[in-house]
């Protein structure tokens, strides 16, 4: 087993603190910490297949944080005295190389992040809060090159290592702020091996997707794609590409059609339809059909069909990430039709792209639906702090203000008034003020 030590990381401060100015915590030597709250937020501009989603990334960061505290003898255990409950905040921006250009790569660049820890002492009392930092260093690339046995597309291994180091860094800063420890205290280096990284990546399982699309909707699409009229079929493919339908019955039928044709010489009309069938399968986001597209990309008779299938393998991977959010079960007690269910899941997904799409549709079609409005209202609270999420969500938060203000539901007025006074970004403040006046 390959085992190396991750070394030579440095932090560069690149901005101002995201944490509010509050009273300092009162800590004494011998204190132990109980992690009462671990607030982790992961944001990114690109949604790339193979990387850990937010919930799993949080587990990596938290485990590293806890292990570092434990090694320093500061993680509270049952029966310890002098225990202080703490709230930890980690705001993590995953960055992909070239993400701001028309030609982004699926390789992660060093992340940026904010860190803070507060003692729960009659309210939150600050232990430390960091400026925005970026992780750089020379030891990582060599370690990545030495890893074997981790079977993940792209640089997901590197991202796991970044997460480990950030967890360690957050704990290290807490330790330095603890009486009895030096202000330049350095914890032992993160020591990941292939097995530990592979464990995290293998735990990144596909979320269960449920069958909830009404049978009459599925039957309608099936009838259209089986129509003897090619125009009806082509229109149905385009409709399916715009929708989020996870019925295996539809795509198994299309799979059969693709398998019947991809090895044959086709007319231009037949080739056009085959490409549309391939694209429709890819847009389903159902990973069970990935092998089919890869086979067509490798073996199709026509070069254009091979290229189409190859491009759509990547499309399917991207859509699968979104599908894993969109097709989830609703929480207990929330009852929505299937389209509303998708919008609810998009809203609570924490994915900025899906949230932007959802709020516009809610505004246009479901502006009185309280379950959807409540989900939007919860997200608007993110506008009150300077975080990566609030920066990437300025337009989204403005749309929430508009949607809540036009809902006619007075219960949202106090929140809009608060956002009008305390939102970090001016555009959100202005929208909140304007639309609060409508309620």
C-alpha positions in Angstrom: 0.0 0.0 0.0 1.3 3.4 -0.9 1.4 5.7 2.1 2.8 9.2 2.0 2.7 12.3 4.2 0.9 15.4 2.9 3.3 18.3 3.5 4.3 21.8 2.5 0.9 23.4 2.5 0.6 27.1 3.1 -2.4 29.4 3.6 -2.6 32.8 1.9 -5.1 35.3 3.2 -7.0 36.8 0.3 -9.9 38.7 1.7 -11.8 39.9 4.7 -13.5 37.8 7.3 -17.0 36.4 6.8 -17.7 36.3 10.5 -19.5 39.0 12.5 -17.6 40.9 15.2 -18.8 39.4 18.5 -17.5 39.2 22.1 -14.5 37.0 22.7 -14.9 33.6 24.3 -13.8 33.0 27.9 -11.5 30.0 27.8 -9.2 28.6 30.5 -6.4 26.1 30.4 -7.6 22.5 30.5 -10.7 23.2 28.4 -12.1 20.4 26.2 -14.4 21.0 23.2 -17.7 19.4 22.4 -18.7 20.1 18.8 -22.3 21.1 19.3 -22.7 22.5 15.8 -20.7 21.8 12.6 -21.8 24.2 9.9 -20.3 23.4 6.6 -21.2 24.8 3.2 -19.7 23.7 -0.1 -20.3 25.8 -3.2 -19.0 25.5 -6.8 -19.7 26.9 -10.2 -19.4 23.7 -12.1 -21.1 20.4 -11.3 -18.6 17.7 -12.3 -19.1 14.0 -12.1 -16.9 11.9 -9.8 -16.5 14.5 -7.0 -17.9 14.1 -3.5 -21.2 16.0 -3.0 -21.6 18.4 -0.1 -22.8 15.9 2.5 -19.9 13.5 1.9 -17.3 16.3 1.7 -18.6 17.5 5.1 -17.9 14.1 6.5 -14.3 14.2 5.3 -13.7 17.6 6.7 -15.4 16.9 10.0 -13.5 13.6 10.6 -10.2 15.4 9.9 -11.2 18.2 12.3 -12.2 15.8 15.0 -9.1 13.7 14.6 -6.8 16.7 14.9 -8.6 17.9 18.1 -8.4 14.4 19.5 -4.7 14.1 18.8 -4.2 17.4 20.8 -6.3 16.1 23.7 -9.0 18.7 23.2 -11.9 16.6 22.0 -14.3 16.2 24.9 -15.3 12.7 26.0 -17.9 11.5 28.4 -17.0 12.5 32.0 -14.6 15.3 31.1 -14.7 18.5 33.1 -14.3 22.0 31.7 -16.2 21.2 28.5 -17.2 24.0 26.3 -19.8 23.5 23.5 -18.6 25.1 20.2 -20.1 26.0 16.9 -17.7 25.5 13.9 -18.2 27.3 10.6 -16.4 26.2 7.4 -17.3 27.9 4.1 -15.6 26.0 1.3 -15.4 27.0 -2.4 -14.5 24.2 -4.7 -12.7 25.7 -7.7 -12.2 24.0 -11.1 -9.4 25.0 -13.5 -10.7 27.5 -16.0 -14.2 27.6 -14.6 -14.6 31.3 -15.5 -13.6 30.6 -19.2 -15.5 28.9 -22.0 -13.2 25.9 -21.7 -13.3 24.7 -18.1 -11.5 21.5 -17.0 -12.7 18.8 -14.6 -9.5 19.3 -12.5 -9.8 21.0 -9.2 -7.6 24.0 -8.4 -6.7 24.9 -4.8 -9.9 25.8 -2.9 -10.6 29.0 -1.0 -12.4 29.0 2.4 -13.4 30.9 5.5 -13.1 29.3 9.0 -14.6 30.3 12.3 -15.2 28.8 15.7 -17.5 30.1 18.5 -18.0 29.1 22.1 -21.6 28.7 23.2 -21.4 30.8 26.4 -24.7 32.6 26.8 -24.7 33.2 23.0 -22.0 32.8 20.5 -18.6 34.1 21.7 -15.8 34.2 19.2 -12.8 31.9 19.6 -11.4 32.7 16.2 -12.5 33.7 12.7 -10.3 33.7 9.6 -9.9 35.9 6.6 -10.6 34.2 3.3 -7.7 31.8 2.6 -6.4 29.7 -0.2 -4.6 26.4 0.2 -1.4 26.1 -1.8 1.6 23.8 -1.5 4.1 21.6 -3.2 3.5 18.3 -1.6 0.1 17.4 -3.1 0.9 16.9 -6.7 3.6 14.3 -6.0 1.2 12.5 -3.6 -1.5 12.3 -6.2 0.8 10.9 -8.8 1.9 8.2 -6.4 -1.7 7.0 -5.6 -2.8 3.7 -7.1 -6.0 1.8 -6.7 -8.4 4.8 -6.6 -10.8 4.4 -9.5 -12.4 7.8 -10.0 -12.6 10.0 -13.1 -10.7 13.3 -12.9 -9.1 14.7 -9.7 -11.6 13.6 -7.1 -8.7 12.2 -5.0 -7.1 15.6 -4.9 -10.4 17.1 -3.7 -10.6 14.6 -0.9 -7.1 15.5 0.2 -7.9 19.2 0.1 -10.9 18.5 2.3 -8.8 16.6 4.8 -6.3 19.4 5.0 -9.0 22.1 5.5 -10.5 20.1 8.4 -7.0 19.8 9.9 -6.4 23.6 9.4 -9.7 24.6 11.0 -8.9 22.4 14.1 -5.3 23.7 14.2 -6.5 27.3 14.4 -8.8 26.4 17.2 -5.9 24.7 19.1 -3.8 27.8 18.6 -6.5 29.9 20.2 -6.7 27.6 23.3 -5.0 28.5 26.5 -1.9 26.3 27.1 -1.1 25.9 23.4 1.4 28.0 21.4 0.1 30.5 18.9 2.2 28.8 16.2 1.1 25.3 17.2 1.3 22.9 14.2 -0.6 19.6 14.2 0.9 16.5 12.7 0.6 16.4 9.0 -2.4 14.8 7.3 -1.4 11.3 6.5 -3.8 9.9 3.9 -3.3 6.6 2.2 -5.0 5.0 -0.7 -7.3 3.0 1.5 -8.6 6.1 3.4 -9.2 8.1 0.2 -10.8 5.1 -1.5 -13.1 4.7 1.5 -14.5 8.2 1.1 -14.9 7.8 -2.7 -16.6 4.5 -2.4 -19.0 5.9 0.1 -20.2 8.4 -2.5 -23.1 6.2 -3.5 -26.0 7.2 -5.8 -29.0 8.5 -3.9 -32.1 6.3 -4.2 -34.4 7.7 -6.9 -38.1 7.0 -6.5 -40.8 6.3 -9.0 -43.3 9.2 -8.7 -44.1 10.3 -12.3 -47.8 9.6 -12.9 -48.5 6.7 -15.1 -50.6 8.8 -17.5 -47.6 11.1 -18.1 -45.4 8.2 -18.8 -48.0 6.6 -21.1 -48.3 9.9 -23.0 -44.6 10.1 -23.7 -44.5 6.4 -24.7 -47.3 6.9 -27.1 -45.5 9.8 -28.7 -42.1 8.1 -29.2 -43.9 5.1 -30.6 -45.9 7.2 -33.1 -45.8 6.3 -36.8 -45.3 10.0 -37.5 -41.7 11.0 -37.3 -42.5 14.6 -36.5 -44.4 13.5 -33.4 -41.5 11.3 -32.3 -39.0 14.1 -32.8 -41.1 16.6 -30.9 -41.5 14.0 -28.0 -37.7 13.6 -27.8 -37.3 17.4 -27.4 -40.0 17.5 -24.7 -38.2 14.7 -22.8 -34.9 16.5 -23.1 -36.5 19.6 -21.4 -38.2 17.5 -18.7 -36.9 15.4 -15.8 -38.5 12.0 -16.4 -37.0 9.0 -14.7 -39.2 6.3 -16.0 -37.1 3.3 -17.0 -39.9 2.1 -19.3 -39.4 5.1 -21.6 -35.6 4.8 -21.8 -35.6 1.0 -22.2 -37.7 1.4 -25.3 -35.3 4.0 -26.6 -32.4 1.7 -25.8 -33.9 -1.0 -27.9 -34.3 1.4 -30.8 -30.7 2.6 -30.5 -29.4 -1.0 -30.3 -31.4 -1.9 -33.4 -29.8 0.8 -35.5 -26.4 2.0 -34.4 -24.5 -0.7 -36.3 -26.3 -0.1 -39.6 -25.9 2.3 -42.5 -28.7 4.8 -42.1 -30.4 7.4 -44.2 -30.0 11.0 -43.2 -33.4 11.1 -41.6 -32.8 7.8 -39.7 -29.4 9.1 -38.5 -31.0 12.3 -37.3 -33.5 10.4 -35.2 -30.9 8.0 -33.8 -28.9 11.0 -32.6 -32.0 12.5 -31.0 -32.7 9.1 -29.3 -29.1 9.1 -27.9 -29.4 12.6 -26.7 -32.8 11.9 -25.0 -31.3 9.0 -23.1 -28.4 11.1 -22.0 -30.7 13.9 -20.8 -32.5 11.4 -18.6 -29.5 11.4 -16.2 -30.1 7.7 -15.6 -26.6 6.1 -15.2 -27.9 2.7 -16.0 -27.7 3.7 -19.7 -24.1 5.0 -19.6 -22.8 1.6 -20.9 -25.1 1.8 -23.9 -23.8 5.2 -24.9 -20.2 4.2 -24.4 -20.8 1.1 -26.6 -22.3 3.3 -29.4 -19.5 5.8 -29.1 -17.0 3.0 -29.7 -18.7 0.9 -32.3 -21.4 2.8 -34.2 -21.3 2.4 -38.0 -21.4 6.1 -38.6 -18.7 8.5 -37.4 -21.2 11.2 -36.7 -23.2 8.8 -34.5 -20.1 7.8 -32.6 -19.2 11.5 -31.9 -22.8 12.2 -30.8 -22.7 9.3 -28.4 -19.3 10.2 -27.0 -20.4 13.8 -26.3 -23.6 12.5 -24.7 -21.7 10.3 -22.3 -20.5 13.5 -20.6 -24.0 15.0 -20.8 -25.4 11.9 -19.0 -22.8 12.2 -16.2 -23.6 15.8 -15.6 -27.4 15.3 -15.8 -27.0 12.3 -13.4 -25.7 14.7 -10.7 -28.8 16.9 -11.1 -31.1 13.9 -11.2 -29.8 12.7 -7.9 -31.3 15.8 -6.4 -34.4 16.2 -8.4 -35.8 12.7 -8.0 -35.6 12.4 -4.2 -38.5 11.6 -1.9 -40.3 14.5 -0.3 -39.9 15.0 3.5 -42.7 13.6 5.6 -45.6 15.9 5.8 -45.1 17.7 2.5 -47.5 16.8 -0.3 -46.9 18.1 -3.8 -47.6 17.0 -7.3 -44.7 15.6 -9.3 -43.7 18.9 -11.0 -43.8 20.7 -7.7 -41.8 17.9 -6.1 -39.1 18.4 -8.6 -39.0 22.2 -7.9 -39.0 21.6 -4.2 -36.0 19.3 -4.5 -34.2 21.7 -6.8 -34.7 24.5 -4.2 -33.4 22.5 -1.3 -30.5 21.0 -3.3 -27.9 23.6 -2.5 -27.0 23.5 -6.1 -27.0 27.2 -7.4 -27.8 26.2 -11.0 -30.9 24.2 -10.0 -32.0 26.8 -7.5 -31.9 29.5 -10.2 -34.0 27.4 -12.5 -36.5 26.5 -9.8 -37.2 30.0 -8.5 -38.1 31.3 -11.9 -40.6 28.5 -12.5 -42.1 28.8 -9.0 -42.5 32.6 -9.7 -44.3 31.9 -13.0 -46.4 28.9 -12.1 -46.6 28.2 -8.3 -46.4 31.7 -6.7 -49.0 30.8 -4.1 -47.7 27.3 -3.1 -46.6 27.7 0.5 -44.4 24.6 0.7 -42.3 25.9 -2.2 -42.4 29.5 -0.8 -41.2 28.2 2.6 -38.3 26.4 0.9 -37.3 29.7 -0.9 -37.7 31.6 2.4 -35.2 29.3 4.1 -32.7 29.8 1.4 -33.0 33.6 1.6 -31.4 33.5 5.1 -28.1 32.9 3.3 -28.2 36.4 2.0 -27.5 37.8 5.4 -23.8 36.7 5.6 -20.8 37.2 3.4 -20.3 33.7 2.1 -19.4 32.1 -1.2 -23.0 31.0 -1.5 -24.4 34.5 -1.0 -22.0 35.9 -3.6 -22.9 33.2 -6.2 -26.6 33.6 -5.3 -27.2 37.3 -5.7 -29.6 37.0 -8.6 -31.2 33.9 -7.0 -31.8 35.8 -3.7 -33.2 38.8 -5.6 -35.7 36.4 -7.4 -36.7 35.0 -4.0 -37.5 38.5 -2.8 -39.6 39.0 -5.9 -41.4 35.7 -5.5 -42.2 36.1 -1.8 -43.3 39.7 -2.3 -45.7 38.8 -5.1 -47.1 35.9 -3.2 -49.5 38.1 -1.2 -48.6 36.1 1.9 -47.9 38.6 4.7 -45.9 36.1 6.8 -42.9 36.7 4.6 -42.9 40.5 5.1 -40.8 40.5 8.4 -38.1 38.4 6.6 -38.0 40.7 3.6 -37.7 43.7 5.9 -34.8 42.1 7.7 -33.1 41.3 4.4 -33.7 44.8 3.2 -31.7 46.1 6.2 -29.0 43.4 6.6 -28.4 41.6 3.3 -24.7 41.6 2.5 -25.2 42.6 -1.2 -26.9 45.8 -2.2 -29.0 44.3 -5.0 -30.6 41.8 -2.6 -31.3 44.7 -0.2 -33.0 46.7 -2.9 -35.2 43.9 -4.1 -36.2 42.9 -0.5 -37.1 46.5 0.3 -39.2 46.9 -2.9 -41.1 43.7 -2.6 -41.6 43.9 1.2 -43.7 47.0 0.4 -46.1 44.8 -1.7 -47.1 42.8 1.4 
